[in-house]
Amino acid sequence: MQPPWRRRLRVWFTLLAILALAWTVRLLWNAWPELVVSFSKLQAGWLWLTLAGTVAGGYLNFEAFHALFERSCHSRYDRLRLAHLHFTAQLMKHLPGRIWGVAYQSTTGDRATAAEWVGVTVAYMVLTTGFALWVAAIVLGYMFAWWWSVLALVTGGSAYLLIWRARPLAVLLGVSQKLPFHVFTRLGDAVRPLIAADPRFKLQVWGWFTAGWLVYLLAWAGYGLAWPDLTAADGIWLCAIYTVAWFVGYVSLFSPSGMGVRELVFVLLAHRFPPDAVAGMALLARVVLLVADVVLGVAFAPFRRVR
């Protein structure tokens, strides 16, 4: 039975998610007349390019996941089956509770243990989040001054090289394994091969994430070119702002896929852009990301093998 404080906390978090979603719906309702006019002027070709870029960026990120999995897990899957397990889990993140994706991976992909799946998923999530915030800092820094962008570039690159080293990660792992839960010991054993990774492997992971984000930024440039009165640079800047909003929604575990929270933060941060463009981008970004997950999940669905 859950303690009373935990039940109250869950209630408050649920109310916050509902309020954020209601505020987003109200915003879209007020901006709807202008949105109808803007939607009629959209360049459909650029939107198709945006969807294609989002799908391509998602697959490039999977290659980083594939490298992490091959390094940390004793089991081996062919690339197509591992892609099915990965993209099905990505699709399940839109359900209330991201744990369903890991549960699907550990039951369907039964060659690897649950601890190995959780370990590689946690490592992938940390790196994905770190790269997302790094790219957002570089782009947003350029909005103020070019040297802020350079500072963000150097700081993020240095953090990647200095933190992903055997000594600091071993210390962090040792502290986690002293916690009174056996699961941390099993997770530590699962991610231990990543701690001693050689520079060539780190460069490989960095290359896949960087390639994915370059394609993703180009996809958001398509947003800007598709929308009336916006430019490709506006689309890239909105991408950086949306990434920050995505992170806030990502850590808001009480909201499925950050629904409502992500849009609320995005609208608040993008106040310098036209209201109809911001509301439309919030709606289109959510739809395109969902469609991209569905496309990738369906594309690799035939490669599910059951024992």
Disulfide bonds with the S-S distance in Angstrom:
none
